[in-house]
Each structure stands twice: as structure tokens, then as C-alpha cells.
């Protein structure tokens, strides 16, 4: 299953975790938070951008192998998630 992304071809059969997130600035600290978290506390932080993380790191390994797609809006992120979901159906 090869997904053609803006960062190149991604082999979805090797993905160990796939998740959306929002990157925020919390008083000068940049952090990746869940979409659920931002719904609860979004008014307390500055949203920098949204990401879809394709994690290829084998379980129990420390070296991170990830591809991160970045989006300016939540709508763009959701559209990309829907495109990826078609590969899993």
C-alpha cells in the first residue's frame, strides 16, 4: 500500500502508528498535542499548525522513523486523513 504524499511515497504497510496532532506554542514551549486536547484547552495556547504523523518506528526501538505532513488548517488535515483512510478500507 503506497500512499503518495507531499513528502513522497509512503509504504502504509510499514506504519506502526498513524495519528493527527496540533503543534502549539505554550508560553514559548512548542509541543505536539492531540486534537482532543486542543478542543478543551485551545483558547490557552497559540496554534502553530496541524500535523499528520506517519510513524515507522518498530516497536521497542528508540530511534524515531517518522514522516510528518504539515497543514495550516484543521480542514486540510481532515481532508488528508480521509484520503489516507481510503487505503485502509
C-alpha positions in Angstrom: 0.0 0.0 0.0 1.8 3.1 -1.2 0.4 6.5 -0.4 1.6 9.4 -2.5 2.1 12.3 -0.1 3.6 15.8 -0.4 6.8 14.3 1.1 7.0 11.4 -1.3 5.7 7.8 -1.4 4.9 6.3 2.0 4.6 2.5 2.5 1.5 2.3 4.7 2.1 -1.4 5.4 5.1 -0.4 7.5 3.3 2.3 9.6 3.3 1.4 13.3 1.3 4.4 14.3 -0.6 7.0 12.4 -2.0 10.0 14.2 -3.1 13.6 13.8 -1.9 16.3 16.1 -1.8 20.0 16.5 1.5 21.9 17.2 1.1 24.6 19.7 3.1 27.3 21.4 2.6 27.2 25.2 4.4 30.2 26.7 7.4 29.8 24.5 7.4 26.0 24.5 6.5 24.2 21.3 4.5 21.0 21.8 2.6 18.4 19.8 -0.9 17.9 21.3 -3.9 15.7 20.4 -6.9 17.2 18.6 -9.0 16.3 21.7 -6.7 18.3 23.9 -6.9 21.4 21.7 -10.7 21.2 21.8 -10.5 21.5 25.6 -7.6 23.9 26.0 -7.2 25.6 22.6 -8.0 29.0 24.0 -5.0 28.9 26.3 -2.4 28.3 23.6 -1.3 29.6 20.2 -1.9 27.0 17.4 1.1 26.9 15.0 -0.1 24.2 12.6 -1.7 20.8 12.3 0.2 17.6 11.5 -0.4 14.0 10.4 2.3 11.8 11.7 3.3 8.5 9.9 5.4 6.7 12.5 7.5 3.9 11.0 9.5 3.2 14.2 9.5 -0.5 15.0 8.0 -1.3 18.4 10.6 -1.2 21.3 13.1 0.8 19.3 14.3 4.2 20.4 15.4 5.7 17.0 12.4 7.5 15.6 11.5 7.0 11.9 8.7 9.4 11.1 7.3 11.3 8.3 5.2 14.4 9.3 2.8 16.2 6.9 2.1 19.8 8.0 -1.2 21.7 7.4 -2.2 25.2 8.1 -5.9 24.4 8.9 -7.7 21.6 10.6 -9.9 21.2 7.5 -6.8 20.4 5.4 -5.7 17.9 8.0 -9.1 16.2 7.9 -9.1 16.0 4.1 -5.7 14.3 4.2 -6.9 11.8 6.9 -9.8 10.9 4.6 -7.6 10.3 1.7 -5.3 8.0 3.8 -8.3 6.2 5.2 -9.3 5.0 1.7 -6.2 2.8 1.7 -7.4 1.1 4.9 -10.9 0.3 3.7 
